[in-house]
Amino acid sequence: MATIQENKVTPEWVDDLYQIEMTDPVMGGADGVANRQAKQLGARTQWLKKKYENQEDEFNEYKKSVESATELKAGVTKLTSDIARHKDDDGYAVTPQAVVDYLASQSALVKDVNELRNYEIDSLYVNVSGYYASTPGIGGGLFVADKSDKTSTDNGGTIIVSKNGIRWKRVSSMRNLDIADFGGQSGADKFKSFLAEHYINLPSFKTRQDFLMSQHNLGWVPDGHVIIAQGLLYRRHAESRYIPDLPGWLPINESFGHFDAGYTESGKSSVTTKYVNTDGLVYNVTYVQNIKPQTIRKYYSGLDKSANTADLVTLRNTAAVKKYPSILLNSDVFFTTSDIAAGKTKIQGLQVVDNEIIRDFDRQDNRDALVMLRSGWLDVVKKSDNLSMEQIKNKGIAWSAYFGPTLIKNGSIPRGLPSDELSARNIIGQKPNRDIVIIQVQGETGKSGCTIQKAAELLLAEGCVFGFNLDGGGSTQMWWQDCYSFLSSDSNFSKERAVGGIIEIRAEDTGIFDTGWQSLQVTEGISSADADLNIPAVCYRQVGAEIQLRISVSGNFEAGYKKVITTQAIPLRFTSVNFRDMRGLLVGADLSYGMWYAGNYLSLRAIEKSPYFTGTFKWSPRNSFTY
């Protein structure tokens, strides 16, 4: 059998391979049509082989002409980031970052910048764990002692002066510096001054709009450099699309002003709450004022992005693993199926967490998604909007929650909201100044609470121009630092429920949960002994994780009197698990005494005759779960 002599084929690149036509006689042999394609492919192969051999020869000749590098002579060497492994090998050079990392690992360690200012040990390098001891890994880094410098001032970031006069200088390229290296927001002015001094050739802009309109002239700015616009700091990053209308830039200091020129700082963020019991409705109103980019965020525990699952956890247990006081509430619908592990929930709808799209709408999704934009405004994305992933990214969404419907849009309640079914409600709204209002209405599905229409009216009454219905019913809950300010309706409002999606509120000023004094109706013949002071006969309040009860009753209490004195019970979530905690001694006239105790209602027993009895009492409620 003969073979094609590939080595005899002229090496050449054939652009088009011959196609055997219907009219071609199929003939073999060295010049036959049937072998033409194979000969053309062989020519290509020989051409590529010759190219490779020529390049290899050229490279070998180049290697012969270039000598290895030494400390005194330029040449070829190998790069490594593993100093410990190759420290005795002259054939390697280390990367600059490897040098920094190695020196940091071999240097003295101090916990924060404050400790560095008090550091007096004779060292060349010091590794600072964090700018603040409470946040290791943020704002720290390697510092070198410049003993020749006797005049530089402490700028709070790149130069730290210790009390013995040593100038410690940060080992970092200027392009990698961040506001965290100057102490975060508290060091923003120092960071701006540093930038103004070192980036004198870069423009600054009086307004964000000026910056926006100048984008076509800023393509020359290298990555890592910083520009100031309207008092805010932007770092150049050509590939970034984080700010929808400012591609190529990343925000440095935290502010909604990076996304909205109309935003102005207005003091510290704060969160407070009030307890309302009126007109047959019991609900909490939570006010989040002067919100900042990190004030409100979405949270999942045990998030598995590939499987679209997360852990089912209680708000109390979620708060327990955090290192700071937390205010948490449930947010999304969740469900479990037989094909996922116990204690897990399937994630549904459009899900964005910490600016990252976790999940897009799926074909079975039939609800809307609440979104908080990076500008600080709440909005809604509907499945029917048919947005592509690119369009969703370009909206600049910080986080989302899946439920609905929308309760208020542009200051008005949409027509056709459900107005029949009663249930516990969990709703969120926003005022024209970006302040957030959250209302949680106590109820049981089909029995008590309020309708969705009524929930919208409550938000509207609070001055909201936008409103959205979060997952409610028995999932409606809020954990307030050390107790539930709102507990699930499960088991008559005495148990917590594990949930999936969680909204976290972390404000600079956080008020204590306080229901205020709530009066209980008393039986006929009983009145307040302090009516002139507007003090009810029997009242209670929750302050943090403590219940306070005040009894100040007036009546005809003969010795041996033993009767129920209230016609209302203390709500179960405010009671103690152990009812023996809910009893005590009362003091009457002339140091006479009696006692009270709780069953379904409060009862009083007069040991001695008195026209009145008073006393104050405390216990830990069920909703604190401290028992």
C-alpha positions in Angstrom: 0.0 0.0 0.0 1.4 3.4 -1.0 1.5 6.4 1.4 1.5 10.1 0.8 5.1 11.4 1.1 4.4 14.2 3.4 8.1 15.2 3.7 8.1 15.8 -0.1 5.1 18.2 0.0 6.1 21.8 -0.3 5.4 23.5 3.1 2.8 26.2 2.6 -0.3 27.5 4.3 -3.4 26.6 2.2 -6.3 28.9 3.0 -9.1 26.8 1.4 -9.1 23.0 1.3 -10.3 21.5 -2.0 -13.9 20.2 -2.0 -14.5 17.1 -4.2 -17.4 18.0 -6.5 -20.2 15.8 -7.8 -18.6 16.0 -11.3 -15.1 15.0 -10.2 -14.0 11.5 -11.2 -12.7 9.9 -8.0 -9.1 8.9 -8.8 -6.3 7.8 -6.5 -2.6 8.1 -7.0 -0.1 10.9 -6.2 -2.0 13.5 -8.1 -5.5 12.0 -7.8 -8.5 14.2 -6.7 -9.2 11.8 -3.8 -5.8 12.6 -2.2 -5.7 16.4 -2.9 -7.2 17.4 0.5 -4.8 15.1 2.4 -1.9 16.7 0.5 -3.1 20.2 1.4 -3.4 19.3 5.0 0.1 17.8 4.9 1.4 21.0 3.4 -0.2 22.9 6.3 1.4 20.6 8.9 4.8 20.9 7.3 4.4 24.7 7.3 3.6 24.8 11.0 6.4 22.4 11.8 8.9 24.5 10.0 7.6 27.7 11.8 8.0 26.0 15.2 11.5 24.7 14.5 12.6 28.1 13.3 11.3 29.8 16.4 12.9 27.2 18.7 16.2 27.7 16.9 15.9 31.5 17.3 15.1 31.1 21.0 18.0 28.8 21.6 20.3 31.3 19.9 18.9 34.0 22.1 19.5 32.0 25.2 23.1 31.5 24.2 23.6 35.2 23.8 22.1 36.2 27.1 23.8 35.4 30.4 22.2 34.8 33.7 21.6 37.8 35.9 23.8 38.6 38.9 23.9 41.3 41.5 26.2 43.3 39.3 25.1 42.3 35.8 21.8 42.4 33.9 20.6 39.1 32.5 17.9 36.5 32.6 16.5 35.2 35.9 13.5 33.4 37.4 10.8 35.1 39.5 9.5 33.5 42.7 7.1 34.5 45.5 8.5 31.8 47.9 11.4 33.5 49.6 11.8 30.8 52.2 12.2 28.1 49.6 14.7 29.9 47.3 16.5 32.3 49.7 19.8 30.5 49.0 19.4 30.1 45.3 21.1 32.8 43.2 19.1 31.8 40.1 15.9 33.4 41.5 14.6 36.9 42.1 11.6 37.6 44.4 8.6 39.8 43.6 8.2 43.1 45.5 5.0 41.8 47.2 6.8 38.7 48.3 9.5 40.8 50.0 6.8 42.8 51.9 5.0 39.6 52.9 8.2 38.0 54.1 9.3 41.0 56.1 5.8 41.2 57.7 6.1 37.5 58.7 9.5 38.1 60.3 8.7 41.5 62.0 7.4 42.4 65.4 3.6 42.5 65.6 1.5 45.2 67.2 -2.2 45.2 67.3 -3.1 48.6 66.0 -1.8 52.1 65.0 -2.3 53.4 68.6 0.1 50.8 69.9 2.6 51.7 67.1 2.6 55.3 68.4 3.7 53.9 71.8 6.2 51.4 70.4 9.7 52.0 71.7 11.6 48.7 70.9 14.5 49.1 68.5 13.2 47.4 65.3 13.5 48.0 61.6 10.1 46.6 60.6 6.8 46.3 62.5 3.7 44.5 61.2 0.5 46.3 62.4 -2.5 43.9 62.6 -5.2 46.5 61.9 -5.7 50.2 62.1 -8.0 49.5 65.1 -7.6 46.6 67.4 -11.3 45.8 66.9 -10.9 45.3 63.1 -7.8 43.2 62.5 -6.8 42.9 58.8 -8.2 46.3 57.9 -6.0 49.3 57.6 -2.9 47.6 59.0 0.2 46.5 57.2 4.0 46.6 57.3 5.8 49.7 58.5 9.6 50.5 58.3 11.5 52.7 60.7 13.1 55.7 58.9 15.6 56.7 61.6 17.1 59.4 59.3 13.8 61.3 59.2 13.5 63.8 62.1 10.9 66.2 60.7 8.0 64.4 59.0 4.7 64.9 60.7 2.2 62.1 61.6 -0.4 62.0 58.8 -2.4 59.2 60.3 -1.8 56.9 57.4 1.5 56.6 55.6 3.6 58.1 58.4 3.1 57.3 62.1 5.3 59.0 64.6 6.0 57.0 67.8 6.5 58.8 71.2 10.3 58.2 71.0 10.4 60.2 67.7 10.8 57.3 65.2 9.0 57.9 61.9 7.3 54.6 60.9 6.5 54.6 57.2 4.0 52.4 55.5 5.4 49.9 53.0 2.8 50.2 50.2 2.5 51.6 46.7 0.5 54.7 46.5 -2.0 53.1 44.1 -3.0 50.6 46.8 -3.6 53.1 49.5 -7.2 53.2 50.8 -9.2 55.3 53.2 -9.0 52.3 55.7 -5.2 53.0 55.9 -6.1 56.4 57.4 -8.6 55.1 59.9 -11.8 54.9 57.8 -14.4 57.7 57.8 -12.8 59.4 60.8 -9.6 59.8 58.8 -11.3 61.0 55.5 -9.9 64.5 55.8 -6.4 63.3 56.3 -6.7 61.0 53.4 -8.0 63.8 51.1 -5.1 66.0 52.2 -2.6 63.3 51.4 -4.1 62.8 48.0 -4.1 66.5 47.3 -0.4 66.6 48.1 0.6 63.6 46.1 -1.7 63.7 43.1 -1.3 67.4 42.3 -1.4 66.6 38.5 -4.8 65.0 38.7 -7.9 67.2 38.4 -10.5 67.6 41.1 -14.2 68.5 40.5 -16.5 70.8 42.3 -19.6 68.7 41.5 -20.3 65.1 40.6 -21.9 66.4 37.4 -18.7 68.1 36.4 -16.9 64.8 37.0 -19.5 62.9 35.0 -19.2 65.3 32.0 -15.4 65.0 31.9 -15.2 61.2 31.5 -14.1 61.4 27.9 -11.0 63.4 29.0 -10.0 61.0 31.8 -9.0 57.9 29.9 -5.4 58.6 30.6 -5.7 58.3 34.4 -3.9 55.1 35.4 -5.6 52.4 37.5 -5.2 53.0 41.2 -5.1 56.8 41.1 -7.7 58.8 43.0 -9.9 61.8 42.0 -12.0 64.0 44.3 -15.4 65.1 43.1 -17.9 67.0 45.2 -15.8 66.0 48.3 -16.0 62.3 47.5 -13.1 60.0 46.6 -13.1 57.9 43.4 -10.3 55.3 42.6 -9.6 54.6 38.9 -10.3 51.0 37.9 -10.8 50.8 34.1 -12.7 47.5 34.2 -15.2 48.5 36.9 -18.9 48.9 36.2 -19.8 49.3 39.9 -21.2 52.8 39.5 -23.8 52.6 36.7 -23.1 56.1 35.2 -19.4 56.2 36.0 -17.8 53.1 34.5 -14.1 52.9 35.2 -14.3 54.2 38.8 -14.8 52.7 42.2 -16.0 54.7 45.3 -13.6 54.9 48.3 -15.4 56.5 51.1 -18.9 55.3 51.9 -21.6 57.6 50.6 -24.7 57.5 48.5 -23.3 60.6 46.9 -21.2 58.4 44.7 -24.4 57.5 42.9 -26.6 60.5 43.5 -25.4 64.1 43.2 -28.4 65.2 45.2 -27.4 63.3 48.3 -26.0 65.2 51.3 -24.7 63.8 54.6 -27.1 64.4 57.5 -25.6 63.2 60.7 -25.2 59.7 62.2 -27.4 56.9 61.1 -29.9 55.8 63.9 -32.5 53.2 64.5 -35.4 53.4 67.0 -38.7 51.6 67.5 -42.1 52.2 69.1 -44.8 49.8 70.2 -48.3 50.7 69.2 -51.5 49.2 70.7 -54.5 51.0 69.3 -57.8 50.4 67.6 -57.5 46.7 67.9 -54.1 46.6 66.2 -50.8 45.8 67.9 -47.7 46.6 65.9 -44.1 47.9 66.1 -42.8 50.8 64.0 -39.0 50.8 63.4 -37.4 54.0 62.1 -34.0 53.9 60.4 -32.8 57.5 59.8 -29.9 59.0 58.0 -29.1 55.7 56.3 -25.6 55.0 55.0 -24.4 52.4 52.4 -23.7 49.9 55.2 -26.7 50.6 57.4 -29.0 48.0 55.9 -27.9 44.8 54.1 -29.2 41.4 53.1 -27.9 38.3 54.8 -28.0 34.5 54.3 -26.5 32.0 56.6 -24.8 29.0 55.0 -25.4 30.3 51.5 -24.6 27.8 48.7 -24.6 29.7 45.4 -24.2 26.6 43.3 -27.1 24.8 44.8 -29.3 27.9 45.5 -29.8 26.9 49.1 -29.2 28.5 52.5 -29.6 27.5 56.1 -32.8 27.9 58.0 -31.7 29.8 61.2 -33.4 31.8 64.0 -32.7 35.5 64.2 -31.4 34.9 67.8 -28.8 32.3 66.7 -27.8 34.6 63.8 -27.2 37.5 66.2 -25.2 35.2 68.5 -22.4 34.6 65.9 -21.9 38.3 65.2 -19.4 40.3 67.2 -21.6 43.4 67.5 -25.2 44.1 68.6 -27.6 43.3 65.8 -31.1 44.2 64.7 -32.4 41.5 62.3 -35.7 40.8 60.6 -36.9 38.1 58.2 -37.4 39.2 54.6 -38.0 36.5 51.9 -40.4 33.7 51.2 -38.7 30.3 51.8 -39.6 26.7 51.3 -38.0 23.2 51.8 -38.2 20.2 49.5 -37.3 16.5 49.9 -34.3 16.9 47.6 -32.4 19.3 49.9 -30.9 18.6 53.3 -32.8 19.2 56.5 -32.4 22.7 57.9 -31.9 24.1 54.4 -34.2 26.3 52.2 -34.3 26.8 48.5 -33.6 30.4 47.5 -36.3 31.9 45.2 -36.6 35.0 43.0 -34.1 37.6 42.1 -31.4 37.6 44.8 -28.6 40.1 45.2 -26.4 40.0 48.3 -23.7 42.5 49.0 -23.8 43.9 45.4 -23.5 40.4 43.9 -26.2 38.7 41.8 -26.8 35.3 43.4 -29.8 34.2 41.4 -32.0 35.6 38.6 -35.7 35.1 38.2 -36.7 31.5 37.3 -39.7 30.3 35.3 -41.6 29.3 38.4 -41.1 32.6 40.2 -44.3 34.7 40.3 -43.5 37.4 42.8 -41.6 40.7 42.7 -38.2 41.6 44.1 -37.6 44.6 46.4 -34.2 46.1 45.7 -32.1 48.6 47.5 -30.0 50.5 44.9 -26.5 51.7 45.7 -27.9 55.2 45.7 -29.9 54.3 48.8 -33.3 54.2 47.2 -35.7 51.3 47.4 -37.3 50.1 44.2 -39.0 47.0 42.7 -37.8 44.7 39.9 -40.5 42.6 38.3 -40.1 39.3 36.5 -42.2 40.9 33.7 -39.6 43.6 33.3 -37.6 40.9 31.4 -34.2 42.4 32.3 -31.1 40.7 31.1 -28.3 40.0 33.6 -26.4 42.9 32.2 -29.3 45.2 32.7 -29.8 44.0 36.3 -26.1 44.7 36.9 -26.4 48.2 35.4 -29.2 49.1 37.8 -26.7 49.1 40.6 -28.5 46.9 43.1 -26.9 46.5 46.6 -29.4 43.8 47.8 -32.8 42.4 47.2 -35.7 40.5 48.9 -38.3 38.4 47.1 -42.0 38.7 48.1 -44.5 41.5 47.4 -46.7 43.1 46.3 -45.7 46.7 46.1 -47.8 48.7 48.6 -46.9 52.3 47.7 -45.4 53.7 44.5 -44.7 57.4 44.0 -46.6 58.3 47.2 -49.8 56.5 46.2 -51.4 53.1 47.0 -52.0 51.0 43.9 -55.5 49.9 43.2 -56.6 46.4 43.8 -54.5 45.4 46.8 -56.0 42.5 48.8 -58.4 43.7 51.5 -59.9 40.5 52.8 -57.4 38.2 54.6 -56.1 39.1 58.1 -52.6 38.1 59.0 -49.4 39.3 60.7 -47.6 41.7 58.3 -44.0 42.6 57.7 -43.7 45.7 55.6 -41.0 48.2 54.7 -41.3 51.7 53.3 -39.2 54.8 52.5 -39.7 58.5 53.0 -38.7 61.2 50.6 -35.4 61.8 52.5 -34.4 58.1 52.2 -35.3 57.2 55.8 -36.7 53.7 56.2 -39.8 52.7 58.0 -40.5 49.1 59.0 -43.9 48.1 60.4 -44.6 44.6 61.9 -48.3 43.9 62.7 -49.1 41.3 65.3 -51.6 38.7 64.0 -52.4 35.1 63.1 -53.3 34.2 59.5 -57.0 34.2 59.0 -57.7 35.2 62.6 -56.2 38.6 63.4 -53.8 41.3 62.3 -54.5 43.4 59.2 -55.1 43.1 55.5 -52.5 44.1 52.9 -54.6 47.2 52.0 -54.5 48.2 55.7 -50.7 47.6 55.9 -50.2 50.0 52.9 -52.3 52.6 54.7 -50.1 52.3 57.8 -47.0 53.0 55.8 -48.7 55.9 54.0 -49.6 57.4 57.4 -45.9 57.4 58.3 -45.1 59.6 55.3 -43.7 56.9 53.0 -43.6 57.4 49.3 -42.7 53.8 48.6 -43.8 50.6 50.3 -43.3 46.8 49.9 -44.7 43.7 51.5 -42.1 41.4 52.9 -42.7 37.8 54.0 -45.2 38.0 56.9 -47.5 35.6 58.7 -45.8 33.4 61.3 -42.4 34.3 60.0 -42.7 38.0 61.0 -40.0 38.6 63.5 -37.4 41.1 64.6 -34.4 40.6 66.9 -33.4 43.7 68.7 -29.8 43.4 70.2 -30.7 41.0 73.1 -34.4 40.1 72.7 -37.2 39.7 70.1 -38.9 43.0 69.7 -41.4 41.1 67.6 -41.9 37.3 68.0 -43.4 34.8 65.7 -47.1 34.0 66.2 -46.2 30.3 66.5 -47.6 28.8 69.7 -49.5 31.9 70.7 -46.5 34.3 70.2 -44.2 32.3 72.5 -41.8 30.6 70.0 -39.2 31.7 67.4 -39.2 30.4 63.9 -36.2 29.7 61.7 -36.1 31.7 58.5 -33.9 32.0 55.3 -33.4 35.5 54.1 -32.5 38.1 56.8 -32.2 41.9 56.6 -29.7 43.3 59.0 -29.8 46.9 60.4 -26.5 48.3 61.8 -26.8 52.0 62.7 -24.3 54.3 64.4 -26.8 55.0 67.1 -29.1 52.2 68.2 -31.9 52.8 70.6 -33.0 50.3 73.3 -36.2 48.4 72.5 -38.9 50.0 74.8 -42.6 49.4 74.5 -43.4 52.2 76.8 -46.0 51.6 79.6 -48.9 49.5 78.5 -52.0 49.6 80.7 -54.2 46.6 81.6 -57.9 47.0 82.1 -58.9 46.4 85.7 -62.1 45.0 87.2 -65.0 47.0 88.6 -64.2 48.6 91.9 -60.5 48.9 91.2 -58.9 52.2 90.2 -55.5 53.8 90.1 -54.0 54.9 93.4 -51.9 57.4 91.4 -54.5 58.8 89.0 -53.4 62.3 89.8 -50.0 61.4 88.3 -51.6 59.8 85.2 -50.2 56.4 86.3 -52.5 53.5 85.3 -53.6 51.0 88.0 -51.7 48.1 86.4 -49.2 48.6 83.6 -46.2 46.9 82.1 -43.4 47.6 79.7 -40.5 45.9 78.1 -37.1 47.6 78.1 -34.4 45.5 76.4 -34.6 42.0 77.7 -36.5 42.9 80.8 -40.2 43.2 81.7 -41.2 45.9 84.2 -44.6 45.7 86.0 -46.1 48.5 88.0 -49.1 48.0 90.3 -50.8 50.9 92.0 -54.3 50.0 92.8 -57.0 51.6 95.0 -60.0 49.7 96.3 -61.8 48.3 99.3 -59.2 45.7 100.3 -60.3 44.0 103.5 -57.9 41.5 105.1 -58.3 38.2 103.3 -59.4 39.9 100.1 -58.5 37.5 97.2 -59.7 38.4 93.7 -58.8 38.8 90.1 -58.0 42.6 89.5 -57.5 42.7 85.7 -59.8 41.8 82.8 -56.8 41.6 80.4 -53.8 39.3 80.4 -50.2 40.3 79.9 -49.5 39.1 76.3 -47.7 35.7 76.4 -44.5 37.0 74.7 -44.0 39.4 77.6 -44.5 36.8 80.3 -41.9 34.6 82.0 -41.6 30.9 81.1 -41.8 30.2 84.8 -45.0 31.9 86.2 -43.5 31.7 89.7 -41.4 34.7 88.6 -44.6 36.7 88.2 -45.6 37.2 91.8 -44.5 39.4 94.7 -45.4 41.4 97.8 -47.3 44.7 97.7 -47.1 47.5 100.2 -50.2 49.3 101.4 -51.1 52.0 104.0 -49.3 52.0 107.3 -46.9 49.3 105.9 -49.8 46.8 105.5 -49.0 44.3 102.9 -50.6 42.0 100.3 -49.4 40.0 97.4 -50.1 39.6 93.7 -49.7 36.7 91.3 -50.4 36.0 87.6 -52.5 33.3 86.1 -54.5 34.1 83.0 -55.1 37.5 84.7 -53.5 39.3 87.6 -54.9 38.5 91.1 -54.4 40.3 94.4 -54.6 39.0 97.9 -54.7 41.4 100.9 -53.0 40.0 103.9 -53.9 43.1 105.9 -56.6 45.7 105.3 -55.6 48.7 103.1 -57.2 51.2 100.8 -54.4 50.8 98.3 -51.5 48.6 97.3 -48.4 49.4 95.2 -45.2 47.7 94.0 -42.9 47.4 91.0 -41.5 44.1 89.6 -39.2 42.7 87.0 -38.6 39.5 85.1 -37.0 38.1 81.9 -39.7 37.5 79.2 -40.1 34.6 76.8 -39.0 36.7 73.9 -35.5 37.2 75.4 -34.9 33.4 75.5 -32.6 33.9 78.5 -34.2 31.2 80.6 
